[in-house]
């Protein structure tokens, strides 16, 4: 996914809508619903992430609730591997590992099922936006607690000015759009 086609970048960029002061004053929310609603664009994103997963020979794809689910599930389907949800506190019915974390606009707890992975399973973590990196770091921690190995991260968009990469050091991180 290194050098992206400028035409694809322009197409995707035009389909992410800035919503100022949502969900809090001072936050510019990156709304991906126009992109999801565009079949060609949605497919471009899923295909790019699937190529990455293929290169990394992943055993499963993790999606982070909730927008990460929308992107990760079709990637898992395309690869013919399992999809594993990392969810907000209290949503998973089985025994879980939990991790508190801070994100751009608040604090929360994420959980994963304790038996979600085979030991040593190679995992691609998918989410829509990399902002401060707290969510991604918590997801990596949870995958490891459950016995998996994160081989890489895939984000539709990175808010580069927040420096979130620093929280997931020494990790392949692929992003389709950077602002
Ligand atoms: P962070 O932990 O700060 O990297 O935040 C990343 C998580 O919060 C992702 O799951 C995003 O969906 C969401 N998020 C954070 N900031 C934004 C933003 N400006 N626009 C859209 N989603 C965001």
Backbone and ligand atoms as CSV (ligand in chain L), in Angstrom:
chain,resi,resn,atom,element,x,y,z
A,1,UNK,N,N,0.811,-1.214,0.000
A,1,UNK,CA,C,0.000,0.000,0.000
A,1,UNK,C,C,0.849,1.272,0.000
A,2,UNK,N,N,2.142,1.150,-0.153
A,2,UNK,CA,C,3.040,2.282,-0.042
A,2,UNK,C,C,2.692,3.473,-0.921
A,3,UNK,N,N,3.009,3.397,-2.211
A,3,UNK,CA,C,2.718,4.520,-3.100
A,3,UNK,C,C,1.307,4.415,-3.652
A,4,UNK,N,N,0.437,5.331,-3.212
A,4,UNK,CA,C,-0.945,5.219,-3.612
A,4,UNK,C,C,-1.213,6.015,-4.878
A,5,UNK,N,N,-2.133,5.525,-5.668
A,5,UNK,CA,C,-2.574,6.183,-6.888
A,5,UNK,C,C,-3.197,7.541,-6.521
A,6,UNK,N,N,-2.654,8.651,-7.043
A,6,UNK,CA,C,-3.182,9.976,-6.677
A,6,UNK,C,C,-4.670,10.117,-6.989
A,7,UNK,N,N,-5.126,9.461,-8.056
A,7,UNK,CA,C,-6.546,9.557,-8.409
A,7,UNK,C,C,-7.400,8.904,-7.323
A,8,UNK,N,N,-6.912,7.780,-6.785
A,8,UNK,CA,C,-7.649,7.092,-5.720
A,8,UNK,C,C,-7.642,7.949,-4.459
A,9,UNK,N,N,-6.473,8.534,-4.149
A,9,UNK,CA,C,-6.372,9.394,-2.974
A,9,UNK,C,C,-7.357,10.554,-3.072
A,10,UNK,N,N,-7.423,11.175,-4.264
A,10,UNK,CA,C,-8.327,12.311,-4.461
A,10,UNK,C,C,-9.779,11.861,-4.302
A,11,UNK,N,N,-10.102,10.704,-4.859
A,11,UNK,CA,C,-11.472,10.175,-4.754
A,11,UNK,C,C,-11.844,9.975,-3.290
A,12,UNK,N,N,-10.961,9.322,-2.543
A,12,UNK,CA,C,-11.263,9.013,-1.138
A,12,UNK,C,C,-11.325,10.291,-0.300
A,13,UNK,N,N,-10.369,11.200,-0.532
A,13,UNK,CA,C,-10.330,12.448,0.240
A,13,UNK,C,C,-11.637,13.218,0.095
A,14,UNK,N,N,-12.165,13.245,-1.107
A,14,UNK,CA,C,-13.396,13.975,-1.363
A,14,UNK,C,C,-14.615,13.347,-0.720
A,15,UNK,N,N,-14.456,12.130,-0.219
A,15,UNK,CA,C,-15.595,11.411,0.359
A,15,UNK,C,C,-15.527,11.325,1.880
A,16,UNK,N,N,-14.547,12.005,2.487
A,16,UNK,CA,C,-14.501,12.096,3.954
A,16,UNK,C,C,-14.901,13.521,4.321
A,17,UNK,N,N,-15.942,13.615,5.136
A,17,UNK,CA,C,-16.524,14.935,5.436
A,17,UNK,C,C,-16.051,15.418,6.807
A,18,UNK,N,N,-15.585,16.653,6.858
A,18,UNK,CA,C,-15.203,17.265,8.141
A,18,UNK,C,C,-16.452,17.784,8.849
A,19,UNK,N,N,-16.644,17.356,10.086
A,19,UNK,CA,C,-17.759,17.875,10.888
A,19,UNK,C,C,-17.159,18.590,12.098
A,20,UNK,N,N,-17.123,19.942,12.070
A,20,UNK,CA,C,-16.484,20.683,13.165
A,20,UNK,C,C,-17.260,20.547,14.467
A,21,UNK,N,N,-16.512,20.546,15.559
A,21,UNK,CA,C,-17.091,20.555,16.910
A,21,UNK,C,C,-17.982,19.350,17.191
A,22,UNK,N,N,-17.630,18.183,16.646
A,22,UNK,CA,C,-18.326,16.935,16.947
A,22,UNK,C,C,-17.292,15.878,17.314
A,23,UNK,N,N,-17.492,15.088,18.353
A,23,UNK,CA,C,-18.608,15.114,19.321
A,23,UNK,C,C,-18.426,16.154,20.426
A,24,UNK,N,N,-17.312,16.924,20.345
A,24,UNK,CA,C,-17.042,17.943,21.373
A,24,UNK,C,C,-16.524,19.196,20.687
A,25,UNK,N,N,-16.666,20.371,21.324
A,25,UNK,CA,C,-16.072,21.580,20.758
A,25,UNK,C,C,-14.569,21.400,20.545
A,26,UNK,N,N,-14.075,21.843,19.403
A,26,UNK,CA,C,-12.646,21.775,19.127
A,26,UNK,C,C,-12.215,20.541,18.357
A,27,UNK,N,N,-13.071,19.510,18.292
A,27,UNK,CA,C,-12.741,18.304,17.527
A,27,UNK,C,C,-13.322,18.443,16.121
A,28,UNK,N,N,-12.484,18.140,15.122
A,28,UNK,CA,C,-13.004,18.065,13.751
A,28,UNK,C,C,-13.200,16.589,13.439
A,29,UNK,N,N,-14.458,16.171,13.399
A,29,UNK,CA,C,-14.762,14.754,13.218
A,29,UNK,C,C,-14.672,14.383,11.742
A,30,UNK,N,N,-13.970,13.281,11.472
A,30,UNK,CA,C,-13.822,12.790,10.100
A,30,UNK,C,C,-14.936,11.785,9.837
A,31,UNK,N,N,-15.949,12.235,9.120
A,31,UNK,CA,C,-17.136,11.412,8.862
A,31,UNK,C,C,-16.923,10.616,7.579
A,32,UNK,N,N,-16.836,9.280,7.720
A,32,UNK,CA,C,-16.557,8.428,6.554
A,32,UNK,C,C,-17.830,7.890,5.902
A,33,UNK,N,N,-19.007,8.314,6.365
A,33,UNK,CA,C,-20.231,7.735,5.789
A,33,UNK,C,C,-20.389,8.034,4.285
A,34,UNK,N,N,-19.952,9.220,3.778
A,34,UNK,CA,C,-20.045,9.386,2.316
A,34,UNK,C,C,-19.187,8.363,1.572
A,35,UNK,N,N,-18.021,8.063,2.122
A,35,UNK,CA,C,-17.141,7.071,1.481
A,35,UNK,C,C,-17.780,5.675,1.526
A,36,UNK,N,N,-18.331,5.318,2.670
A,36,UNK,CA,C,-18.961,3.995,2.794
A,36,UNK,C,C,-20.142,3.864,1.835
A,37,UNK,N,N,-20.782,4.989,1.580
A,37,UNK,CA,C,-21.948,4.974,0.702
A,37,UNK,C,C,-21.609,4.951,-0.776
A,38,UNK,N,N,-20.329,5.027,-1.101
A,38,UNK,CA,C,-19.863,5.013,-2.493
A,38,UNK,C,C,-19.225,3.642,-2.761
A,39,UNK,N,N,-19.900,2.846,-3.556
A,39,UNK,CA,C,-19.468,1.454,-3.766
A,39,UNK,C,C,-18.044,1.326,-4.263
A,40,UNK,N,N,-17.661,2.166,-5.235
A,40,UNK,CA,C,-16.316,2.058,-5.809
A,40,UNK,C,C,-15.259,2.427,-4.770
A,41,UNK,N,N,-15.541,3.478,-4.009
A,41,UNK,CA,C,-14.573,3.929,-3.005
A,41,UNK,C,C,-14.438,2.899,-1.877
A,42,UNK,N,N,-15.582,2.394,-1.423
A,42,UNK,CA,C,-15.570,1.386,-0.354
A,42,UNK,C,C,-14.740,0.176,-0.801
A,43,UNK,N,N,-14.944,-0.220,-2.045
A,43,UNK,CA,C,-14.199,-1.378,-2.552
A,43,UNK,C,C,-12.706,-1.087,-2.628
A,44,UNK,N,N,-12.336,0.131,-3.030
A,44,UNK,CA,C,-10.910,0.494,-3.087
A,44,UNK,C,C,-10.249,0.325,-1.725
A,45,UNK,N,N,-10.958,0.776,-0.693
A,45,UNK,CA,C,-10.399,0.704,0.657
A,45,UNK,C,C,-10.256,-0.760,1.096
A,46,UNK,N,N,-11.314,-1.519,0.908
A,46,UNK,CA,C,-11.284,-2.928,1.336
A,46,UNK,C,C,-10.209,-3.693,0.562
A,47,UNK,N,N,-10.103,-3.439,-0.737
A,47,UNK,CA,C,-9.099,-4.138,-1.548
A,47,UNK,C,C,-7.676,-3.788,-1.097
A,48,UNK,N,N,-7.464,-2.509,-0.769
A,48,UNK,CA,C,-6.121,-2.088,-0.331
A,48,UNK,C,C,-5.755,-2.759,0.993
A,49,UNK,N,N,-6.699,-2.800,1.915
A,49,UNK,CA,C,-6.423,-3.440,3.210
A,49,UNK,C,C,-6.248,-4.952,3.054
A,50,UNK,N,N,-7.016,-5.543,2.145
A,50,UNK,CA,C,-6.910,-6.997,1.933
A,50,UNK,C,C,-5.540,-7.345,1.357
A,51,UNK,N,N,-5.037,-6.482,0.466
A,51,UNK,CA,C,-3.705,-6.716,-0.112
A,51,UNK,C,C,-2.648,-6.721,0.991
A,52,UNK,N,N,-2.814,-5.794,1.901
A,52,UNK,CA,C,-1.895,-5.711,3.039
A,52,UNK,C,C,-1.963,-6.984,3.893
A,53,UNK,N,N,-3.177,-7.404,4.182
A,53,UNK,CA,C,-3.366,-8.617,4.987
A,53,UNK,C,C,-2.782,-9.850,4.314
A,54,UNK,N,N,-2.907,-9.860,2.975
A,54,UNK,CA,C,-2.347,-10.985,2.208
A,54,UNK,C,C,-0.826,-10.961,2.330
A,55,UNK,N,N,-0.233,-9.780,2.152
A,55,UNK,CA,C,1.229,-9.646,2.251
A,55,UNK,C,C,1.727,-10.070,3.630
A,56,UNK,N,N,0.954,-9.771,4.650
A,56,UNK,CA,C,1.393,-10.067,6.021
A,56,UNK,C,C,0.981,-11.473,6.463
A,57,UNK,N,N,0.337,-12.204,5.563
A,57,UNK,CA,C,-0.104,-13.586,5.832
A,57,UNK,C,C,-0.833,-13.665,7.183
A,58,UNK,N,N,-1.857,-12.843,7.326
A,58,UNK,CA,C,-2.552,-12.787,8.612
A,58,UNK,C,C,-3.512,-13.952,8.770
A,59,UNK,N,N,-3.735,-14.322,10.011
A,59,UNK,CA,C,-4.656,-15.414,10.354
A,59,UNK,C,C,-6.038,-14.884,10.702
A,60,UNK,N,N,-6.124,-13.602,11.054
A,60,UNK,CA,C,-7.420,-13.004,11.388
A,60,UNK,C,C,-7.293,-11.490,11.272
A,61,UNK,N,N,-8.446,-10.840,11.122
A,61,UNK,CA,C,-8.491,-9.381,11.055
A,61,UNK,C,C,-9.299,-8.882,12.246
A,62,UNK,N,N,-8.718,-7.938,12.991
A,62,UNK,CA,C,-9.404,-7.329,14.131
A,62,UNK,C,C,-9.981,-5.991,13.699
A,63,UNK,N,N,-11.241,-5.752,14.066
A,63,UNK,CA,C,-11.862,-4.449,13.861
A,63,UNK,C,C,-12.203,-3.841,15.205
A,64,UNK,N,N,-12.035,-2.523,15.316
A,64,UNK,CA,C,-12.318,-1.822,16.561
A,64,UNK,C,C,-13.684,-1.158,16.454
A,65,UNK,N,N,-14.547,-1.438,17.445
A,65,UNK,CA,C,-15.913,-0.901,17.443
A,65,UNK,C,C,-15.908,0.619,17.319
A,66,UNK,N,N,-16.781,1.215,16.537
A,66,UNK,CA,C,-17.711,0.532,15.672
A,66,UNK,C,C,-17.318,0.678,14.192
A,67,UNK,N,N,-16.711,1.821,13.840
A,67,UNK,CA,C,-16.425,2.009,12.412
A,67,UNK,C,C,-15.354,1.040,11.926
A,68,UNK,N,N,-14.491,0.593,12.819
A,68,UNK,CA,C,-13.497,-0.405,12.427
A,68,UNK,C,C,-14.145,-1.701,11.973
A,69,UNK,N,N,-15.306,-2.041,12.555
A,69,UNK,CA,C,-16.010,-3.274,12.151
A,69,UNK,C,C,-16.374,-3.225,10.672
A,70,UNK,N,N,-16.844,-2.036,10.257
A,70,UNK,CA,C,-17.389,-1.894,8.892
A,70,UNK,C,C,-16.290,-2.146,7.869
A,71,UNK,N,N,-15.066,-1.714,8.192
A,71,UNK,CA,C,-13.950,-1.886,7.267
A,71,UNK,C,C,-13.293,-3.250,7.427
A,72,UNK,N,N,-13.192,-3.739,8.650
A,72,UNK,CA,C,-12.437,-4.974,8.899
A,72,UNK,C,C,-13.181,-6.220,8.433
A,73,UNK,N,N,-14.491,-6.249,8.600
A,73,UNK,CA,C,-15.228,-7.473,8.268
A,73,UNK,C,C,-15.107,-7.847,6.784
A,74,UNK,N,N,-15.293,-6.887,5.849
A,74,UNK,CA,C,-15.120,-7.288,4.443
A,74,UNK,C,C,-13.675,-7.639,4.088
A,75,UNK,N,N,-12.710,-7.088,4.822
A,75,UNK,CA,C,-11.307,-7.460,4.585
A,75,UNK,C,C,-11.100,-8.929,4.974
A,76,UNK,N,N,-11.649,-9.306,6.137
A,76,UNK,CA,C,-11.545,-10.704,6.575
A,76,UNK,C,C,-12.212,-11.626,5.562
A,77,UNK,N,N,-13.371,-11.217,5.080
A,77,UNK,CA,C,-14.101,-12.020,4.092
A,77,UNK,C,C,-13.255,-12.192,2.824
A,78,UNK,N,N,-12.665,-11.079,2.369
A,78,UNK,CA,C,-11.861,-11.130,1.140
A,78,UNK,C,C,-10.669,-12.062,1.293
A,79,UNK,N,N,-10.124,-12.130,2.507
A,79,UNK,CA,C,-8.943,-12.968,2.759
A,79,UNK,C,C,-9.321,-14.403,3.108
A,80,UNK,N,N,-10.586,-14.616,3.437
A,80,UNK,CA,C,-11.003,-15.950,3.878
A,80,UNK,C,C,-10.486,-16.303,5.251
A,81,UNK,N,N,-10.299,-15.268,6.089
A,81,UNK,CA,C,-9.856,-15.498,7.476
A,81,UNK,C,C,-10.922,-14.963,8.428
A,82,UNK,N,N,-10.738,-15.220,9.704
A,82,UNK,CA,C,-11.726,-14.806,10.690
A,82,UNK,C,C,-11.693,-13.308,10.970
A,83,UNK,N,N,-12.831,-12.828,11.468
A,83,UNK,CA,C,-12.950,-11.443,11.942
A,83,UNK,C,C,-13.111,-11.492,13.457
A,84,UNK,N,N,-12.351,-10.669,14.161
A,84,UNK,CA,C,-12.444,-10.614,15.625
A,84,UNK,C,C,-12.770,-9.187,16.053
A,85,UNK,N,N,-13.870,-9.001,16.806
A,85,UNK,CA,C,-14.208,-7.658,17.275
A,85,UNK,C,C,-13.489,-7.286,18.572
A,86,UNK,N,N,-12.969,-6.064,18.611
A,86,UNK,CA,C,-12.574,-5.439,19.881
A,86,UNK,C,C,-13.677,-4.441,20.182
A,87,UNK,N,N,-14.324,-4.621,21.356
A,87,UNK,CA,C,-15.548,-3.868,21.621
A,87,UNK,C,C,-15.431,-2.964,22.839
A,88,UNK,N,N,-16.367,-2.039,22.926
A,88,UNK,CA,C,-16.461,-1.176,24.100
A,88,UNK,C,C,-16.887,-2.017,25.291
A,89,UNK,N,N,-16.604,-1.511,26.452
A,89,UNK,CA,C,-16.839,-2.228,27.711
A,89,UNK,C,C,-18.268,-2.787,27.834
A,90,UNK,N,N,-18.335,-4.058,28.257
A,90,UNK,CA,C,-19.639,-4.632,28.584
A,90,UNK,C,C,-20.423,-5.201,27.426
A,91,UNK,N,N,-19.855,-5.190,26.228
A,91,UNK,CA,C,-20.602,-5.652,25.052
A,91,UNK,C,C,-20.341,-7.112,24.713
A,92,UNK,N,N,-19.147,-7.616,25.043
A,92,UNK,CA,C,-18.823,-9.003,24.692
A,92,UNK,C,C,-19.347,-9.938,25.779
A,93,UNK,N,N,-20.009,-11.020,25.393
A,93,UNK,CA,C,-20.676,-11.874,26.378
A,93,UNK,C,C,-19.748,-12.834,27.132
A,94,UNK,N,N,-18.618,-13.211,26.538
A,94,UNK,CA,C,-17.744,-14.202,27.168
A,94,UNK,C,C,-16.739,-13.577,28.110
A,95,UNK,N,N,-15.785,-14.393,28.551
A,95,UNK,CA,C,-14.698,-13.872,29.392
A,95,UNK,C,C,-13.817,-12.956,28.544
A,96,UNK,N,N,-13.460,-11.802,29.099
A,96,UNK,CA,C,-12.702,-10.830,28.307
A,96,UNK,C,C,-11.431,-10.368,29.015
A,97,UNK,N,N,-10.508,-9.837,28.206
A,97,UNK,CA,C,-9.435,-8.986,28.693
A,97,UNK,C,C,-9.896,-7.556,28.448
A,98,UNK,N,N,-9.550,-6.654,29.370
A,98,UNK,CA,C,-9.996,-5.266,29.247
A,98,UNK,C,C,-8.800,-4.327,29.342
A,99,UNK,N,N,-8.923,-3.179,28.677
A,99,UNK,CA,C,-7.849,-2.188,28.692
A,99,UNK,C,C,-8.459,-0.783,28.657
A,100,UNK,N,N,-8.088,0.007,29.649
A,100,UNK,CA,C,-8.526,1.410,29.667
A,100,UNK,C,C,-7.635,2.212,28.721
A,101,UNK,N,N,-8.189,3.225,28.097
A,101,UNK,CA,C,-7.375,4.011,27.174
A,101,UNK,C,C,-7.966,5.396,27.019
A,102,UNK,N,N,-7.143,6.296,26.489
A,102,UNK,CA,C,-7.611,7.655,26.187
A,102,UNK,C,C,-7.623,7.813,24.684
A,103,UNK,N,N,-8.664,8.451,24.148
A,103,UNK,CA,C,-8.697,8.762,22.728
A,103,UNK,C,C,-8.874,10.252,22.549
A,104,UNK,N,N,-8.928,10.698,21.274
A,104,UNK,CA,C,-8.869,12.140,21.003
A,104,UNK,C,C,-9.934,12.886,21.785
A,105,UNK,N,N,-11.120,12.285,21.923
A,105,UNK,CA,C,-12.198,13.023,22.563
A,105,UNK,C,C,-12.767,12.321,23.804
A,106,UNK,N,N,-11.918,11.628,24.555
A,106,UNK,CA,C,-12.426,11.064,25.798
A,106,UNK,C,C,-11.602,9.905,26.305
A,107,UNK,N,N,-12.199,9.151,27.210
A,107,UNK,CA,C,-11.567,7.951,27.775
A,107,UNK,C,C,-12.575,6.827,27.732
A,108,UNK,N,N,-12.089,5.590,27.638
A,108,UNK,CA,C,-13.017,4.469,27.539
A,108,UNK,C,C,-12.280,3.180,27.872
A,109,UNK,N,N,-13.012,2.070,27.828
A,109,UNK,CA,C,-12.423,0.745,28.039
A,109,UNK,C,C,-12.751,-0.108,26.817
A,110,UNK,N,N,-11.745,-0.811,26.328
A,110,UNK,CA,C,-11.944,-1.756,25.228
A,110,UNK,C,C,-11.747,-3.170,25.747
A,111,UNK,N,N,-12.426,-4.121,25.120
A,111,UNK,CA,C,-12.320,-5.523,25.537
A,111,UNK,C,C,-12.195,-6.449,24.323
A,112,UNK,N,N,-11.591,-7.611,24.591
A,112,UNK,CA,C,-11.535,-8.680,23.586
A,112,UNK,C,C,-11.828,-9.995,24.309
A,113,UNK,N,N,-12.424,-10.929,23.613
A,113,UNK,CA,C,-12.639,-12.242,24.218
A,113,UNK,C,C,-11.292,-12.925,24.488
A,114,UNK,N,N,-11.198,-13.537,25.643
A,114,UNK,CA,C,-9.940,-14.184,26.028
A,114,UNK,C,C,-9.544,-15.300,25.066
A,115,UNK,N,N,-10.555,-15.955,24.465
A,115,UNK,CA,C,-10.263,-17.088,23.564
A,115,UNK,C,C,-10.377,-16.695,22.084
A,116,UNK,N,N,-10.156,-15.418,21.800
A,116,UNK,CA,C,-10.391,-14.932,20.434
A,116,UNK,C,C,-9.380,-15.462,19.410
A,117,UNK,N,N,-8.163,-15.766,19.849
A,117,UNK,CA,C,-7.103,-16.126,18.901
A,117,UNK,C,C,-6.465,-17.460,19.234
A,118,UNK,N,N,-5.981,-18.143,18.193
A,118,UNK,CA,C,-5.085,-19.271,18.440
A,118,UNK,C,C,-3.747,-18.683,18.886
A,119,UNK,N,N,-3.000,-19.400,19.742
A,119,UNK,CA,C,-1.724,-18.849,20.206
A,119,UNK,C,C,-0.819,-18.505,19.013
A,120,UNK,N,N,-0.286,-17.293,19.029
A,120,UNK,CA,C,0.623,-16.869,17.968
A,120,UNK,C,C,-0.051,-16.440,16.682
A,121,UNK,N,N,-1.370,-16.348,16.685
A,121,UNK,CA,C,-2.089,-15.951,15.461
A,121,UNK,C,C,-1.627,-14.572,14.995
A,122,UNK,N,N,-1.447,-14.445,13.677
A,122,UNK,CA,C,-0.976,-13.186,13.075
A,122,UNK,C,C,-2.188,-12.307,12.767
A,123,UNK,N,N,-2.142,-11.075,13.292
A,123,UNK,CA,C,-3.338,-10.232,13.305
A,123,UNK,C,C,-3.097,-8.886,12.622
A,124,UNK,N,N,-4.018,-8.528,11.709
A,124,UNK,CA,C,-4.069,-7.174,11.148
A,124,UNK,C,C,-5.170,-6.414,11.889
A,125,UNK,N,N,-4.822,-5.259,12.451
A,125,UNK,CA,C,-5.796,-4.431,13.174
A,125,UNK,C,C,-6.256,-3.299,12.259
A,126,UNK,N,N,-7.568,-3.165,12.118
A,126,UNK,CA,C,-8.148,-2.185,11.191
A,126,UNK,C,C,-9.034,-1.194,11.943
A,127,UNK,N,N,-8.861,0.090,11.636
A,127,UNK,CA,C,-9.769,1.106,12.174
A,127,UNK,C,C,-9.897,2.232,11.155
A,128,UNK,N,N,-10.837,3.131,11.390
A,128,UNK,CA,C,-11.048,4.190,10.399
A,128,UNK,C,C,-10.018,5.311,10.544
A,129,UNK,N,N,-9.793,5.777,11.786
A,129,UNK,CA,C,-8.952,6.961,11.993
A,129,UNK,C,C,-7.889,6.683,13.063
A,130,UNK,N,N,-6.626,7.017,12.763
A,130,UNK,CA,C,-5.563,7.051,13.768
A,130,UNK,C,C,-5.423,8.500,14.207
A,131,UNK,N,N,-5.794,8.771,15.453
A,131,UNK,CA,C,-5.714,10.142,15.966
A,131,UNK,C,C,-4.567,10.216,16.974
A,132,UNK,N,N,-4.848,10.157,18.269
A,132,UNK,CA,C,-3.761,10.239,19.252
A,132,UNK,C,C,-3.046,8.900,19.457
A,133,UNK,N,N,-3.627,7.823,18.936
A,133,UNK,CA,C,-2.982,6.505,19.030
A,133,UNK,C,C,-3.399,5.676,20.231
A,134,UNK,N,N,-4.153,6.254,21.144
A,134,UNK,CA,C,-4.548,5.519,22.351
A,134,UNK,C,C,-5.367,4.270,22.049
A,135,UNK,N,N,-6.271,4.391,21.110
A,135,UNK,CA,C,-7.118,3.255,20.742
A,135,UNK,C,C,-6.283,2.137,20.137
A,136,UNK,N,N,-5.400,2.509,19.220
A,136,UNK,CA,C,-4.565,1.510,18.553
A,136,UNK,C,C,-3.646,0.803,19.547
A,137,UNK,N,N,-3.051,1.562,20.455
A,137,UNK,CA,C,-2.159,0.954,21.451
A,137,UNK,C,C,-2.928,-0.001,22.354
A,138,UNK,N,N,-4.154,0.382,22.741
A,138,UNK,CA,C,-4.974,-0.505,23.576
A,138,UNK,C,C,-5.329,-1.776,22.815
A,139,UNK,N,N,-5.631,-1.626,21.523
A,139,UNK,CA,C,-5.980,-2.796,20.711
A,139,UNK,C,C,-4.793,-3.759,20.621
A,140,UNK,N,N,-3.610,-3.211,20.422
A,140,UNK,CA,C,-2.408,-4.065,20.330
A,140,UNK,C,C,-2.208,-4.819,21.637
A,141,UNK,N,N,-2.364,-4.101,22.733
A,141,UNK,CA,C,-2.205,-4.727,24.045
A,141,UNK,C,C,-3.203,-5.878,24.222
A,142,UNK,N,N,-4.440,-5.642,23.822
A,142,UNK,CA,C,-5.479,-6.663,23.991
A,142,UNK,C,C,-5.209,-7.893,23.115
A,143,UNK,N,N,-4.770,-7.658,21.890
A,143,UNK,CA,C,-4.448,-8.797,21.012
A,143,UNK,C,C,-3.361,-9.645,21.667
A,144,UNK,N,N,-2.356,-8.972,22.212
A,144,UNK,CA,C,-1.247,-9.695,22.841
A,144,UNK,C,C,-1.703,-10.419,24.108
A,145,UNK,N,N,-2.566,-9.760,24.894
A,145,UNK,CA,C,-3.086,-10.424,26.105
A,145,UNK,C,C,-3.837,-11.706,25.755
A,146,UNK,N,N,-4.485,-11.695,24.578
A,146,UNK,CA,C,-5.268,-12.861,24.158
A,146,UNK,C,C,-4.429,-13.850,23.339
A,147,UNK,N,N,-3.115,-13.619,23.263
A,147,UNK,CA,C,-2.217,-14.606,22.655
A,147,UNK,C,C,-1.912,-14.394,21.193
A,148,UNK,N,N,-2.420,-13.300,20.601
A,148,UNK,CA,C,-2.128,-13.032,19.203
A,148,UNK,C,C,-0.896,-12.163,19.024
A,149,UNK,N,N,-0.484,-11.991,17.757
A,149,UNK,CA,C,0.660,-11.151,17.416
A,149,UNK,C,C,0.191,-10.155,16.355
A,150,UNK,N,N,0.315,-8.862,16.649
A,150,UNK,CA,C,-0.094,-7.862,15.659
A,150,UNK,C,C,1.000,-7.744,14.599
A,151,UNK,N,N,0.634,-8.022,13.340
A,151,UNK,CA,C,1.623,-7.907,12.252
A,151,UNK,C,C,1.563,-6.524,11.621
A,152,UNK,N,N,0.443,-5.814,11.831
A,152,UNK,CA,C,0.350,-4.470,11.276
A,152,UNK,C,C,-0.989,-3.821,11.558
A,153,UNK,N,N,-1.026,-2.512,11.272
A,153,UNK,CA,C,-2.251,-1.722,11.413
A,153,UNK,C,C,-2.621,-1.139,10.057
A,154,UNK,N,N,-3.919,-1.041,9.813
A,154,UNK,CA,C,-4.405,-0.378,8.603
A,154,UNK,C,C,-5.482,0.625,8.998
A,155,UNK,N,N,-5.267,1.892,8.589
A,155,UNK,CA,C,-6.228,2.962,8.874
A,155,UNK,C,C,-6.614,3.631,7.561
A,156,UNK,N,N,-7.851,4.008,7.489
A,156,UNK,CA,C,-8.277,4.786,6.337
A,156,UNK,C,C,-7.599,6.157,6.374
A,157,UNK,N,N,-7.547,6.748,7.571
A,157,UNK,CA,C,-7.039,8.118,7.681
A,157,UNK,C,C,-6.184,8.300,8.934
A,158,UNK,N,N,-5.102,9.065,8.787
A,158,UNK,CA,C,-4.251,9.408,9.927
A,158,UNK,C,C,-4.288,10.914,10.138
A,159,UNK,N,N,-4.518,11.327,11.379
A,159,UNK,CA,C,-4.401,12.754,11.716
A,159,UNK,C,C,-2.960,12.958,12.162
A,160,UNK,N,N,-2.093,13.206,11.193
A,160,UNK,CA,C,-0.657,13.201,11.432
A,160,UNK,C,C,-0.204,14.183,12.492
A,161,UNK,N,N,-0.923,15.309,12.593
A,161,UNK,CA,C,-0.523,16.366,13.527
A,161,UNK,C,C,-0.667,15.933,14.987
A,162,UNK,N,N,-1.379,14.826,15.245
A,162,UNK,CA,C,-1.543,14.347,16.625
A,162,UNK,C,C,-0.451,13.346,17.031
A,163,UNK,N,N,0.328,12.889,16.067
A,163,UNK,CA,C,1.487,12.056,16.389
A,163,UNK,C,C,1.168,10.699,16.997
A,164,UNK,N,N,0.011,10.141,16.676
A,164,UNK,CA,C,-0.432,8.873,17.280
A,164,UNK,C,C,0.475,7.683,17.015
A,165,UNK,N,N,1.243,7.744,15.925
A,165,UNK,CA,C,2.150,6.635,15.594
A,165,UNK,C,C,3.102,6.305,16.733
A,166,UNK,N,N,3.454,7.331,17.496
A,166,UNK,CA,C,4.440,7.140,18.564
A,166,UNK,C,C,3.951,6.120,19.599
A,167,UNK,N,N,2.643,5.922,19.704
A,167,UNK,CA,C,2.110,4.975,20.696
A,167,UNK,C,C,2.114,3.529,20.207
A,168,UNK,N,N,2.366,3.338,18.916
A,168,UNK,CA,C,2.496,1.963,18.393
A,168,UNK,C,C,3.819,1.864,17.626
A,169,UNK,N,N,4.928,1.975,18.391
A,169,UNK,CA,C,6.250,2.006,17.746
A,169,UNK,C,C,6.621,0.654,17.136
A,170,UNK,N,N,7.531,0.697,16.188
A,170,UNK,CA,C,8.074,-0.514,15.570
A,170,UNK,C,C,6.989,-1.392,14.969
A,171,UNK,N,N,5.987,-0.778,14.400
A,171,UNK,CA,C,4.860,-1.512,13.819
A,171,UNK,C,C,4.635,-1.052,12.388
A,172,UNK,N,N,4.429,-1.958,11.453
A,172,UNK,CA,C,3.990,-1.506,10.130
A,172,UNK,C,C,2.617,-0.837,10.256
A,173,UNK,N,N,2.525,0.408,9.788
A,173,UNK,CA,C,1.268,1.158,9.847
A,173,UNK,C,C,0.968,1.645,8.437
A,174,UNK,N,N,-0.166,1.238,7.906
A,174,UNK,CA,C,-0.545,1.701,6.577
A,174,UNK,C,C,-1.761,2.594,6.652
A,175,UNK,N,N,-1.683,3.727,5.991
A,175,UNK,CA,C,-2.814,4.657,5.949
A,175,UNK,C,C,-3.067,5.046,4.497
A,176,UNK,N,N,-4.324,5.200,4.149
A,176,UNK,CA,C,-4.663,5.592,2.780
A,176,UNK,C,C,-4.657,7.105,2.620
A,177,UNK,N,N,-5.027,7.839,3.697
A,177,UNK,CA,C,-5.100,9.296,3.629
A,177,UNK,C,C,-4.460,9.890,4.876
A,178,UNK,N,N,-3.671,10.948,4.694
A,178,UNK,CA,C,-3.083,11.634,5.855
A,178,UNK,C,C,-3.481,13.106,5.826
A,179,UNK,N,N,-3.917,13.611,6.987
A,179,UNK,CA,C,-4.166,15.053,7.080
A,179,UNK,C,C,-3.355,15.606,8.241
L,1,LIG,P1,P,-7.229,7.844,19.082
L,1,LIG,O1,O,-7.273,6.812,20.156
L,1,LIG,O2,O,-7.126,9.243,19.606
L,1,LIG,O3,O,-6.194,7.521,18.027
L,1,LIG,O4,O,-8.650,7.837,18.380
L,1,LIG,C1,C,-8.948,6.892,17.407
L,1,LIG,C2,C,-10.343,6.368,17.565
L,1,LIG,O5,O,-11.278,7.391,17.820
L,1,LIG,C3,C,-10.791,5.699,16.289
L,1,LIG,O6,O,-11.562,4.559,16.636
L,1,LIG,C4,C,-11.606,6.753,15.591
L,1,LIG,O7,O,-12.770,6.179,15.042
L,1,LIG,C5,C,-11.983,7.743,16.664
L,1,LIG,N1,N,-11.586,9.130,16.356
L,1,LIG,C6,C,-10.697,9.885,17.028
L,1,LIG,N2,N,-10.605,11.114,16.535
L,1,LIG,C7,C,-11.456,11.145,15.485
L,1,LIG,C8,C,-11.808,12.148,14.518
L,1,LIG,N3,N,-11.261,13.370,14.539
L,1,LIG,N4,N,-12.715,11.821,13.574
L,1,LIG,C9,C,-13.261,10.576,13.535
L,1,LIG,N5,N,-12.969,9.594,14.401
L,1,LIG,C10,C,-12.077,9.865,15.363
